[in-house]
Amino acid sequence: MKVKVKYFARFRELAGVSEEIVELPDGAKVKDLIKIIKGRHPKFKDEVFEQSEDADVNVSRNGSYVNFDEELKDGDVVALFPPASGG
């Protein structure tokens, strides 16, 4: 299956692209996608996930927030963006 990954804010700079298509086996989960992203874009591994697999990352699938155990479907759009802060 193929999913579109969109990168926002600082994550766009780390990936070097604003979006890309990633091919995954059927039944893959968000955590499987994250492993592929870390392999393609080592800066994610070094800067975002250096402390833990459960880094502070917001993930949405087709516009709804999901966790790393969410199963993906062919054609999904996954967005990765850093948490917002401010006040």
FENMO-V148134 format. One record per helix or strand. SS is the DSSP state (helix for helix, strand for strand). FROM is the first residue (numbers start at 1). LEN is the number of residues. If there is no record, write none. Layout:
BEGIN
ss=SS from=FROM len=LEN
ss=SS from=FROM len=LEN
END
This chain:
BEGIN
ss=strand from=2 len=6
ss=helix from=10 len=6
ss=strand from=19 len=5
ss=strand from=29 len=1
ss=helix from=30 len=11
ss=helix from=42 len=7
ss=strand from=57 len=5
ss=strand from=64 len=2
ss=strand from=71 len=1
ss=strand from=77 len=6
END
